[in-house]
Amino acid sequence: MCRSIKTLRPPALSHEATGEDIRAAALQYVRKVSGFHVPAAHNREVFERAVEQVAEATRALLDDLEVRGSRSPRKQEQGAA
């Protein structure tokens, strides 16, 4: 769909995805779906809300994914605590 969105889970990404990585991917997704690179003033609030919701869903997905039988580093830290 959007070739400029990079894979955010290791090992495709050499480090754990940062908040900046996640927000950038969410922004690209919302831009692609809405068809607007920059929303008009009357759509700015709904556009930003969509970016935040997509970023939140992305964080939850990355936190909960299990890859090749191992859990994400955050899940491993939570399990050790």
Secondary structure, DSSP 8 states (H G I E B T S, - for coil): --TTS---STTTSSS---HHHHHHHHHHHHHHHHS-SS--GGGHHHHHHHHHHHHHHHHHHHHH-EETTEE-HHHHHHHH-
